Amino acid sequence: MSDAVLSQFKQEVVEEKKVSDKKIKVGIIGTGWIAESHLYSYLNQPDVEIIAAADLIPGKAEKKMKQFGIEGARCYLNHKDMIDNEPDLDVVSVCTYNTQHAEPTIYALEHGIHVLLEKPFTVTLDEAVEIMKAEKKSGCVLSIGFQPRFDGNMQMIKKIVESGELGEIYYIQTGGGRRRGIPGSTFIEKSTGGIGALGDIGCYSLDMVLNAIGYPKPLTVSGYTSAFFGQNPKYNGADAARFTVDDFGAAFVRLEGGIILDFRIAWAMHVDTPGDTIIFGKEGALRIPSTDCWNGSVGGEMTLYHDICGKQTETKIPLVRSEGSLFDQKIRSFLDAAMNGGTAPVPSSQIIYNQAIIDGINKSSELGREVEIKIPEI
């Protein structure tokens, strides 16, 4: 192993930022399962006060506030009433169904409120574009909820690519999945989830590699989706009758710069993994081990394949142990950007390309042919 190579990828020590004495007023829109992670993290921030929550189901927001011991928070049945009656709100977390991401996000931005929007960005590309128009007009911070970005191993992947060790990137194989991992609740219905495995874990897989290579613009997609497991009672029990989203997706994507992206994702399949992630460059390649229940993580130490003095060499990149909660880091970085005039930690200008690929996969699958990706000017 080359110490000279490994020394390039040492983790930098990041100084902890001091928080302000001023309390940041926070509202939660949608109080389901994912909202709990937001609440835990907000409560870990010493300069945050959760003052309001909204949920369409009567009593649900109140129950959640009580569960977390949040006294004094006002609860509402919809995001409009909450925003209209809470002029002191600084930020909101949008934790609604996927199909309901756009409306409350746009409404909050129009009222000068910074937004942390849970992944996926939206269900369709058109919705994402409308959100970005509101963001641009508002001048507020909009960050998308991709906490794996803060994992040291994900940052290492980007650092390796940017170091030049791989040379010019020309092909990427990526994806992930679960042998059996179909969720329930609102995830599996088109009216609420909108998209299935593509939006739940597929967006993480895409972000891992697209962020590493600088988020080049997607040009065309040849995509495929299916729901063989989700709609089969043998594998999904009683939920099979209401399963109307994808449980598997695959695509061949052409990116700017002549890069090819070979992608696949699954909630259920008959293997433990659809394969490791591999980034091919003209000077080297990087293998990123998959996991047996993919959710935006690295399955083991990575391998850098390259030549040293004409000899084929493999350098093992040890796993980085992340300190603290990735969700806490996601929340803190968003709050710092919102309150200090910074830029979004996970900007919509990048994730629009992620969403365009997902949208393209669905359209290509429906049409049975390759489609061109067209993102309008914003």
Secondary structure as UniProt FT lines:
FT   HELIX           3..6
FT   HELIX           7..9
FT   STRAND          24..29
FT   HELIX           33..43
FT   TURN            46..47
FT   STRAND          48..54
FT   TURN            58..59
FT   HELIX           60..67
FT   TURN            68..69
FT   STRAND          74..76
FT   HELIX           79..85
FT   TURN            87..88
FT   STRAND          91..94
FT   HELIX           98..100
FT   HELIX           102..110
FT   TURN            111..112
FT   STRAND          114..118
FT   HELIX           125..138
FT   STRAND          142..145
FT   HELIX           147..150
FT   HELIX           152..163
FT   TURN            164..166
FT   STRAND          169..178
FT   HELIX           185..188
FT   TURN            190..193
FT   HELIX           198..202
FT   HELIX           203..212
FT   TURN            213..214
FT   STRAND          218..226
FT   TURN            228..231
FT   HELIX           233..236
FT   HELIX           237..242
FT   STRAND          248..255
FT   TURN            256..258
FT   STRAND          259..266
FT   STRAND          277..281
FT   STRAND          284..288
FT   STRAND          302..308
FT   TURN            309..310
FT   STRAND          311..317
FT   HELIX           326..340
FT   HELIX           348..367
FT   STRAND          371..372
//
